[in-house]
Amino acid sequence: MKRLKDRIREEGLILSDTVLKVDSFLNHQVDTELVLEIGKELVARFADKTITKVLTIEASGIQFAMAAGIALKVPFVYAKKKKAVTQSEQVYSASVHSFTKQETYQVTVSKNYLGPGDKVLIVDDFLATGAALVGLVQIVRDSGAELAGVSCVIEKGFQEGRGLLEQMNVSVESLATISRMAPGEIDFEESAKELVKETV
Amino acid sequence: MKRLKDRIREEGLILSDTVLKVDSFLNHQVDTELVLEIGKELVARFADKTITKVLTIEASGIQFAMAAGIALKVPFVYAKKKKAVTQSEQVYSASVHSFTKQETYQVTVSKNYLGPGDKVLIVDDFLATGAALVGLVQIVRDSGAELAGVSCVIEKGFQEGRGLLEQMNVSVESLATISRMAPGEIDFEESAKELVKETV
């Protein structure tokens, strides 16, 4: 998505080889109009699937799930993060280890809002280590819902997230895949597929 | 907002005299189409102000700020919650005591995204004790921005939030004000003003 990559180049703050902040337009201050466009693009890549529900994780996935839900005219569900959860019959849950925060938390979704009959698109802001997304995939599979795939806004292509998801036979799409970054420098993968989409 | 009140009556789970759960359509699973309508209504009540930015607090305010931002075609900012914050030159912050969680946390907004020249509408899902909203009002005032007012989806009219905000000379609007609730029963305030709006 050219417009997104341009904006990352203009406003993204690259703090290290692995840390990119997009606080001025995606993750703290949010450009609502850009996020609506991102929502259309997140779902366009799964246009052949009849998605009934979008799933994300609080907090920073919410605006993208909302935009994807608007584009598809379907509801979205956001998984909740908890430090520790007493096992409950009423929720699906998965353990997720956060490498940035060096802690393990539980991701939970109420059994009322996901189940057989649902066809789910998982969306999130970043695909990096993939830890949170692997947890969401496990939850969708536990629920008996069908998984259409995972669609992310920004992918750190040099981290292991995509590989982990593809090993689970999950279809993965990203709107901007970073192949390499360092303070002051950022390179995006420019796949043939993307170039075609963007010139259409 | 009649449609919202009807939905609360149909799907809200009243767990006690003070706890209402709206997880099936607003706060865990989200009815995107209803939330877009809520966004229009949240801002319609401040139509005479030229709002430049919407402000809310993570996580459950995000979808409503997004919807209000879409309605106004302006960006939104979501304040971040932190357990403890080292004082920083770069953020506005306020201490907020959560009565439900019995803990005090810091609410922070980057100084880059709020300042003189902004006219801010604060939105949130619930107005109850008002603790978080008072914190957001303090942050807006610290920033030198102008505050248009506070617009909430659901107000617990029997709690002190509105009173605290009005003492600070803040204009407060809510789309559904609960005057009394108990398991199985819920009453809404039906102000003349609201009735006029809903029949127009």
Interface residues (C-beta under 8 A of the other chain):
Chain A: D23 S24 F25 H28 Q29 V30 D31 T32 E33 V35 L36 E58 A59 I62 Q63 A65 M66 A67 G69 I70 K73 V74 P75 F76 V77 Y78 K80 V109 S110 N112 Y113
Chain B: D23 S24 F25 H28 Q29 V30 D31 T32 E33 V35 L36 E58 A59 I62 Q63 A65 M66 A67 G69 I70 K73 V74 P75 F76 V77 Y78 K80 V109 S110 N112 Y113
